[in-house]
């Protein structure tokens, strides 16, 4: 599987406060970004996989909602996570 427990803890440790910090907006955004990049690569090979395309669209929307939440609450944390992940706004 592309996303095992060790990979999740690595992502949470890098972008969250600790390896077990699964609830912060930054760690959730980082996890969504990892999953989005994986699904994007899958869709480049399998253009007609419409179920995955729909899942990707929903996941991008969830990440966007978390980014909007973070933008409203704390603009410095928002700017830091966007810069760290290389997202464009």
C-alpha positions in Angstrom: 0.0 0.0 0.0 1.3 3.5 -0.8 0.4 5.0 2.5 1.3 2.9 5.6 1.4 3.8 9.2 5.1 4.7 9.1 4.6 7.1 6.2 1.7 8.8 8.0 3.8 9.3 11.1 6.6 10.7 9.0 4.2 13.2 7.5 2.7 14.1 10.9 6.1 14.5 12.4 7.3 16.7 9.6 4.3 19.1 9.4 2.6 18.6 12.7 3.7 19.2 16.3 4.7 15.5 16.8 4.3 12.1 15.2 0.9 11.6 16.9 -0.4 15.1 16.0 -3.1 13.9 13.6 -5.7 16.7 14.3 -3.9 19.9 13.4 -4.8 21.6 10.2 -1.2 21.5 9.0 -0.8 17.8 9.4 -4.2 17.1 7.7 -3.3 19.4 4.8 0.0 17.7 4.4 -1.6 14.2 4.4 -4.2 15.3 1.8 -1.4 16.8 -0.4 0.5 13.5 -0.3 -2.7 11.5 -1.2 -3.6 14.1 -4.0 -0.1 13.7 -5.6 -0.4 9.9 -5.5 -3.9 10.0 -7.1 -2.7 12.5 -9.7 0.1 10.1 -10.8 -2.4 7.3 -10.9 -4.8 9.3 -13.2 -1.9 10.2 -15.5 -1.7 6.5 -16.3 -5.4 5.6 -16.1 -7.3 8.5 -17.7 -10.6 6.7 -17.7 -10.7 5.9 -14.0 -13.6 8.2 -13.2 -14.1 7.0 -9.7 -10.6 8.0 -8.7 -11.1 11.3 -10.6 -14.1 12.0 -8.5 -12.3 11.0 -5.3 -9.4 13.4 -6.3 -11.8 16.2 -6.8 -13.4 15.7 -3.4 -10.0 15.5 -1.7 -8.9 18.7 -3.3 -12.1 20.4 -2.0 -11.4 19.1 1.5 -7.9 20.4 1.4 -9.1 23.7 0.1 -11.6 23.9 3.0 -8.9 23.3 5.5 -6.7 25.9 3.9 -9.5 28.4 4.0 -10.1 27.6 7.7 -6.4 28.1 8.5 -6.4 31.4 6.4 -9.2 32.7 8.6 -7.8 31.6 11.9 -4.0 32.2 11.6 -2.5 33.7 8.5 1.1 33.0 9.5 0.4 29.3 9.9 -1.4 29.3 6.5 1.6 31.0 4.7 4.0 28.6 6.4 2.2 25.4 5.2 1.6 26.8 1.7 5.3 27.6 1.4 6.4 24.2 2.9 4.2 22.2 0.6 4.7 24.3 -2.5 1.0 24.9 -3.0 -0.2 27.8 -5.2 -3.1 29.9 -4.3 
